[in-house]
């Protein structure tokens, strides 16, 4: 079994190589939705499957999409950066994290009905990611240009089954791939035993190039018709246990550990022809991953980076609320709109390390549509805009680093297109 998983994970790695620096910091660092149709509705889709990317949201949804295939790509453009105030010169000032600002995230899906009560499919999608690429060094971190790049991709073989009419359950094996690199963190690489030692493995903190990580988990889901016009859904994804980033075992807690958090949600979709309304609530448990949730202070001065208690990014759990509407204009045209809100996960005391990971946007406004283009083919699009959010630090820079505060900001937009075929 492990050999098979490794082989499939390698396939995921090849596919993920098509995703150069897939920064997707929306609900924390998770995407605001999966699938172009869902993205046009604020990410709602737990009870409203519409394509063979549905397994990324709720594996039970694959039963309802029938025999189809989908391929799409999302152009993602974040604007991120930081400002230091109240520290000694020349540290004070603004820092631009946009040396790279255009990213492309693909999606692929295929589904087939095996019988009137069972379907099987496979979905490839980008789960999330983060990217900062500063145009100058960040003096509190090091002498070279600071930045990180985290990419995550899943391959999800999926089975969905209808044991009784109107009630469907599904399960996906989530085979995960991650790629990570960090630069510009030389100030945390003092040798073991020196007065300024911050890492248990100072040779594995920064400038080590790309490192990869593999793992797997499970997502389960249910969709049921409990009211004549409304479907309800629920989904749960286990924490995905990942292999360590060995090249960065001196940066992340637990010797390079970086598991993918558990997440779960419920949703409802009501069809009031020609309008369909959908609403999801999703919880992302960042607190279950130490490298993400460990606080900067006092950990930085009490437990070296890379150990179980080493400093992390201090992220809190995120609850995301996703609302979408779609209008069947005519048999060939569907229009969509949506809104997604998730409180940003970074406390004001944790902004220093999060200069590298400013995943702070909260409001997401979306529009989209689908147009039939002949036969059983269709073309879909979705646009998302997340206005700028700034988190001003409070006691965020320790006194040994000069004191003061780091303020971080992020805004985003994305535009995706997808082709779908029924067969």
Secondary structure, 3 states (H helix, E strand, C coil): CHHHHHHHHHHHHHHHCCCCCCCCCCECCECCCCCHHHHCCCCCCCCCCCCCCHHHCCHHHHHHHCCEEEEEEEEEEEEEEEEEECCCCCCCEEEECECCCCEEEEEEEEEEEEECCEEEEEEEEEEEEEEEEEEEECCCCCCCEEEEEEEEEEEEEEEEEEEECCEEEEEEEEEEEEEEEEECCHHHCCCCCCCCCCECCHHHCCCCCCEEEEEEEEEEEEEEEEECCEEEEEEEECCEEECCCHHHCCCCHHHHCCCECCEEEEEEEEEECCEEEEEEEEEECHHHCHHHHCCCCCHHHHCCECCCCCCCCCECCEEEEEEEEEEEEECCEEEEEEEEEECCCECHHHCCHHHCCCCCCCEEEEEEEEEECCCCEEEEEEEEEEEEEEECCCCCCCHHHCCCEEEEEEEEEEEEEEEEEEC
